[in-house]
Amino acid sequence: AIEIAKGENIQFERVSNSAQFEKVIQSQEIEVPLVIYHTNVLYQFTKEERKEFREMIDRIGRDRDLVYIAAEGSVVFDKSDDYVGVLVEKTEYKNQEKSSRIVARTNGHANWIEWY
């Protein structure tokens, strides 16, 4: 994978807030499929910052199709079940329609995974 990546034109940009991230995402060609993926990031945000981040993803999803995959501790997702651990949530925005579901759960080290 590293050798393939070295041969590609991959640009890395460091951003420090949701507004900068949104600017980078919005600058991507609309014809190119967009996947946003992260693991164990949102737990570092305040509740207000998490809310702003999710609202940003929703704004982008209104403008273009995308798949957003997040692997985070269960408390980040504000789910009502009693599971404590890492959940993987897939949110898809297609034709301005949003669908979201938990697709897996795992422990914090991903040495096991349970797909749904």
Summary of the structure (lengths in Angstrom):
residues: 116
radius of gyration: 15.3
end to end distance: 27.4
largest distance: 45.3
contacts: 262
relative contact order: 0.14
helix: 33%
strand: 30%
